[in-house]
């Protein structure tokens, strides 16, 4: 039986290729914890997660001090058993971002190992529902951009074949948001999807005020309108809004998604494979969505999410925000407005491991 013989941990920072801002924060850098497991037969798996500028060293400490040592001697094929054991080992700190991000880095490495062992791409191993998923871009919709810049960026995305674009909202007055959105809508026409993202900046009263103004512009969804822990507020907004409510990037467990579903507080689940704790729980949320006839439109990490969206029938969109170009030779394939899941065994990411090691701020090896 194959056993895990060693675990390597690395922390790499990846500055964004363009300035990124929303209603509550700026994307400073992608802190990227890597986990590489090596087994006694020489096989390996590589996984990762991320933060957008804070907490990376805490994720690394949790991995180094508490989680990675528990992998030594384990059978890497027992992914579910390992995930549950590690989740309960961090019970005092769950549910929360640090624990989920650490679990995700390990879980994605285990799935990578399994898929490489079986010679299968992730999207087939996890379900194989379809290989192509519509793709929209967020990269030209940041809040600091002027209306003219938004129009130029969105028209370029439309010309490049994207089927939609997400624009950040949360300007001080609703009229500013509406003016920006109307300028883009007039430029791209009715057939191009526009989504809006408030990044949790509104109180319920303001979200109720703005939702119908967004609806007048044919918006596809209203993302994170309220703080993520305000499930009751989201339920009230969802009941009143003609625009579908989307949540998920700030939810960190299967149970939190289940609470939203039970209360009818969202119709689009944006489960993030890193923030929910890995591929193992991501798939459970996706099947929960399918059981309730809800759409999955995951947040960020397009290089992983393209394969996960291809695995399940509930996935409707992949979000385009490139971030791994500096450390990977592969690129997500986009053809005729669709992201195409890779056929290579494993996660489908061709890492430049020499560049990862060169950029590493911290490296640990556990045997």
Protein Blocks (a to p, Z undefined) as FASTA:
>chain_A
ZZdfbdcddddddddfbdcddfkbccfbdcddddddddfkopacddddddehihjlmmmm
mmmmmmmmmmgopafklmmlmmmmmmmmmmmmpccfklmmmmmmmmmmmmmmmmmmnopa
fklmnnopafbdcdddfklmcfkbcfklmmmmmmmmmmnopabdcddehifblklmmmmm
mmmmmmnommlccdddekhpacfklmmmmmmmmmmnopabdchkbcfklmmlmmmmmmmp
mbdcdehjlccbfklmmmmmmnopafbdcddfklnopjklmmmmmmmmmmnopacddeej
kllmmmmmmmpmkbmbdcdddfklmmccbdcddeehiacddfbecjhpacdfklmmmmpm
bdcddZZ
